[in-house]
Every structure is written in structure tokens, then in C-alpha cells.
Amino acid sequence: MKSEEKCLLGPRLRFPEFQDAGKWAINEFSKYIVLYRGSSPRPIQNYFSSDSNGVNWIKIGDTKFAKNFVISKVEEKITPEGAKKSRKVNTGELILANSMSYGKTYQVAIDGCIYDGWFVLRDYEKYFDKQFLLQLLNSDYMQSQYEKFSAGGIVQNISSEIVYKTLLPHTSQIEQQKIADCLSSLDTLISAQTQKIDTLKTHKKGLMQQIFPSEGETIPRLRFPVFRDGGDWRTQRIEELAKRGSGHTPDKKKASYYSGGIKWVSLADSNMLDNGYLYSTKIEISTEGLKNSSAVLHPVGTVILSRDAGVGKSAILNSDMAVSQHFMAWVCDKSKLSNWFLYYVLQILKPTFESIAVGSTIKTIGLPYFKALCISVPSIEEQQKIADCLSSLDILISAQTQKLDALKIHKKGLMQLLFPALEADA
């Protein structure tokens, strides 16, 4: 152990063969690892390449292709001349993001070049097992340090100085490998579960394209046997099938208008939409706020749609709720239109809503559009059959998503046990 290294308490959970292995050591990042920043040839547009001899150009955006923090695919390549003005990385190396998803670390499974949004990590092999280091650098423990050294501000990027100040715990490489193997096995389960969910979502998307008529057609390609002689679907305005409503925002300066127990859907709830039922809201209003505004209480089963930020997102109210003026609301005539059928129609139309929304800052769709909006509908019985089919898939997707969330929570908790806590004044 280096003389300047501090000691750590042992982790709360340790493999039996390491129970008597003693404390872990800790030191600044700079004592263990050297960072090399990526670089971009300028102007970059002059160096893009579509040739077979192009060099992989690894950007932060390519992390969307990553699995288990391994990047094996890129969207763009640069010319060999551009590569000479950039930073080359080799298969197997670790790169750390210094912007956007700052601090996240990935292993590259391809040779290529990195731009200045990345650091490549080198000269750590004496102290760290690569897979252990990858797990450690992506832990909450590291993220909290980046936030701490950034003085509590909103961090958009991190400098090498900030990274170098962070503290890294380490133990013997044999124990590191054991920990890495354990966490990697969980990553494999998480990856398999994610793939299962993606497959279900792909199946649902393909099914929806078949059980609803294509644009310009009146009969779907796939129909339940009992409805194959049901004739053409009819095109009608939603206005003819459901009662349209909207909402309002009570005066925010009046505290008595809020926190009164009435659920109120606002743009703050955007991330909870597109999941079928909406069960709760982040903001509640009072009876007084409801009475002194144009907001109304919509009944359970109402279908809502965001027409502003997060445009096109929809949901079904699981209880009586009010909504802000940023939402459309429809109470379906049960003899003409199934609310779940309407929800799935709106889901299909989401790309259309996103494409027609206008506005420089916040995209929005005006009320006249929704007044004239037409949809294709079959009989109420066929609507319900379609809705039941799709909702059964959603239930399955939700159950698998809960399993995925449980695996992630388990891994997070396990990491907190497998990594030690810093011993004060050690």
C-alpha cells in the first residue's frame, strides 16, 4: 500500500475467502489512473466518411447502442486524415463521458477515435481489474462525488480536475474480480430482461399496425375471426363519439387553491403518461381552487392527451381528476366508443401529433385541430376486443418491467454492500 493511501472499513458484505483480508485502501483518482481527453478534427463536417476504410467516430450519442456499458456500434465514421487529428482508442479500453451523461464510463468493443466529450482511462492495470473499475465508476458513489466537487450546481460537464479529485476504493485484484463477476452476472440478467421487454414492445407495435386499418384503408389486415364479416370501419369525428373537455390552472399565487386533495394533471406528470392508467399527480388542487378557475373535475375513465410539451402523450384517469389547460380530455359515450380503444388510437397517432405541433419554445397543437380530428372505428364490440388484446400485452409488459426494476434495485443495493464506506479520519 502506498504511504499516502487511506484505509477503509471493510464492506458490509464480503465473500467468505476475503473475510480476513483486511481493510480496503482509498486514494485520489489521479494516483491510480491517467486521463487523456478526446479531440475533434475541425471543421468536423470535412472529415466525415462513408467509406469502408473510415474510422469509427465514437460520440456520447452512441451510448444508446451500448449494452452493459459496452459500446460496439457507432453512427458515424471519419476519414483516416481526421483520425490523425483525434484521439485513438483501442478495443477493450475504458472511456469516461465528461459531458451530457457525465461520469458514465463505457468499454469500447471496437477500435476508433473519441471526440472531446470523452476521456480515455489508461495506466490503471496495476491497481484495478478492468471490469471492477467499470462497475465502480458507474456507481452512485462516484456520481455523488462529481456533484459534490461541482459545488452543488447543475453539472453539464466535468473537467479532468474534478475527476482526478474523486476518491477510488480498491482491494486486491483477486477480490475485485470476484465482485466484478458477481455484478456482471446481474448485468447479464438485466440485459436479458431488457431484451424480453423490447421483444414484447416490438410485438405490440407490429400487432397494432395490423389490427388498425392503414392510412386510406377501411379494413385492418388482421381481424378477429368473429368480426371478419363486420364490414368497413367508419370514420367519425371524436366529437361525435365523446364529450370533449379541457382544463385550467388555478391562480398559483393563492396557496389555498392548492394541496387540497384533488388530483390535478399538469406537465409535471408527463413522465407518467403513455402507461395506460394515470393513478396519481405531482400537484393537487383544492375545492376552492377548482371553484375559482375554469378547471373541472373529469370522471374516472376519462382519456387525456397532452397538446403542449410532451405533445401526444396520453393516459386514462384511474380516478376523478382535474387537468391543466395543456391537456385535452374526452369522456367517451360508452355505446359508441371504448375509452381504451380511443387510448390506443391516440397512441398510434402520437407521431402525427408530434409532427404537426408548432412553436419555437414549446410545441403545441391548437384546439381547432382536435375539434376536427377524425378516427376510424368499428363496432363497440370489436373496439373492446381490440382494447382487451392490447391491454393484456400492456399488463405483460408492465409485469416484466417490474421484474427489471426489481433486478436494478437489487443490483444497486448489492453494490452498496459490496463496496465499503469511507472510514472517517482513517
Rosetta blueprint (number, residue, H / E / L):
1 M L
2 K L
3 S L
4 E L
5 E L
6 K E
7 C E
8 L E
9 L L
10 G L
11 P L
12 R L
13 L L
14 R L
15 F L
16 P H
17 E H
18 F H
19 Q L
20 D L
21 A L
22 G L
23 K L
24 W E
25 A E
26 I E
27 N E
28 E E
29 F H
30 S H
31 K H
32 Y H
33 I L
34 V E
35 L E
36 Y E
37 R E
38 G L
39 S L
40 S L
41 P L
42 R L
43 P L
44 I H
45 Q H
46 N H
47 Y L
48 F E
49 S E
50 S L
51 D L
52 S L
53 N L
54 G L
55 V E
56 N E
57 W E
58 I E
59 K L
60 I H
61 G H
62 D H
63 T H
64 K H
65 F H
66 A L
67 K E
68 N L
69 F L
70 V E
71 I E
72 S L
73 K L
74 V L
75 E L
76 E E
77 K E
78 I E
79 T L
80 P H
81 E H
82 G H
83 A H
84 K H
85 K L
86 S L
87 R E
88 K E
89 V E
90 N L
91 T L
92 G L
93 E L
94 L E
95 I E
96 L E
97 A E
98 N L
99 S E
100 M L
101 S L
102 Y L
103 G L
104 K L
105 T E
106 Y E
107 Q E
108 V E
109 A L
110 I L
111 D L
112 G E
113 C E
114 I E
115 Y L
116 D L
117 G L
118 W E
119 F E
120 V E
121 L E
122 R E
123 D L
124 Y L
125 E L
126 K L
127 Y L
128 F L
129 D L
130 K H
131 Q H
132 F H
133 L H
134 L H
135 Q H
136 L H
137 L H
138 N L
139 S L
140 D H
141 Y H
142 M H
143 Q H
144 S H
145 Q H
146 Y H
147 E H
148 K H
149 F H
150 S L
151 A L
152 G L
153 G L
154 I L
155 V L
156 Q L
157 N E
158 I L
159 S L
160 S H
161 E H
162 I H
163 V H
164 Y H
165 K H
166 T L
167 L E
168 L E
169 P E
170 H E
171 T L
172 S L
173 Q H
174 I H
175 E H
176 Q H
177 Q H
178 K H
179 I H
180 A H
181 D H
182 C H
183 L H
184 S H
185 S H
186 L H
187 D H
188 T H
189 L H
190 I H
191 S H
192 A H
193 Q H
194 T H
195 Q H
196 K H
197 I H
198 D H
199 T H
200 L H
201 K H
202 T H
203 H H
204 K H
205 K H
206 G H
207 L H
208 M H
209 Q H
210 Q H
211 I H
212 F L
213 P L
214 S L
215 E L
216 G L
217 E L
218 T L
219 I L
220 P L
221 R L
222 L L
223 R L
224 F L
225 P H
226 V H
227 F H
228 R L
229 D L
230 G L
231 G L
232 D L
233 W L
234 R E
235 T E
236 Q E
237 R E
238 I H
239 E H
240 E H
241 L L
242 A E
243 K E
244 R E
245 G E
246 S L
247 G L
248 H L
249 T L
250 P L
251 D L
252 K L
253 K L
254 K L
255 A H
256 S H
257 Y H
258 Y E
259 S E
260 G E
261 G E
262 I E
263 K E
264 W E
265 V E
266 S L
267 L H
268 A H
269 D H
270 S H
271 N H
272 M H
273 L L
274 D L
275 N L
276 G L
277 Y E
278 L E
279 Y L
280 S L
281 T L
282 K L
283 I E
284 E E
285 I E
286 S L
287 T H
288 E H
289 G H
290 L H
291 K H
292 N L
293 S L
294 S L
295 A L
296 V L
297 L L
298 H E
299 P L
300 V L
301 G L
302 T L
303 V E
304 I E
305 L E
306 S E
307 R L
308 D L
309 A L
310 G L
311 V L
312 G L
313 K L
314 S E
315 A E
316 I E
317 L E
318 N L
319 S L
320 D L
321 M E
322 A E
323 V E
324 S L
325 Q L
326 H L
327 F E
328 M E
329 A E
330 W E
331 V E
332 C E
333 D L
334 K L
335 S L
336 K L
337 L L
338 S L
339 N H
340 W H
341 F H
342 L H
343 Y H
344 Y H
345 V H
346 L H
347 Q H
348 I H
349 L H
350 K H
351 P H
352 T H
353 F H
354 E H
355 S H
356 I H
357 A L
358 V E
359 G L
360 S L
361 T L
362 I L
363 K L
364 T E
365 I L
366 G L
367 L H
368 P H
369 Y H
370 F H
371 K H
372 A H
373 L L
374 C E
375 I E
376 S E
377 V E
378 P L
379 S L
380 I H
381 E H
382 E H
383 Q H
384 Q H
385 K H
386 I H
387 A H
388 D H
389 C H
390 L H
391 S H
392 S H
393 L H
394 D H
395 I H
396 L H
397 I H
398 S H
399 A H
400 Q H
401 T H
402 Q H
403 K H
404 L H
405 D H
406 A H
407 L H
408 K H
409 I H
410 H H
411 K H
412 K H
413 G H
414 L H
415 M H
416 Q H
417 L H
418 L H
419 F L
420 P L
421 A L
422 L L
423 E L
424 A L
425 D L
426 A L
